């Protein structure tokens, strides 16, 4: 989960967070895949903790075959 701070002037109800009321200067957890949807509104939200980088799957080792 990522974290954002609400920097608006009045409390807001956020339907995406289960109709939770968020107070000014309150930090809330948001799904990683929705982080950009909050911080693209800089008048209302600021980033606190960006989404965690998910490790990329290990690449399968490739071996080059030899012609016999």
Buried (B, 14 or more C-beta within 10 A) or exposed (E): EBBBBBBBEEEBEBEEBEEEEBEEEBEBEBEBEBBEEBBEEEEBBBBBBEBEEEEEEEEEEEEEEEEE
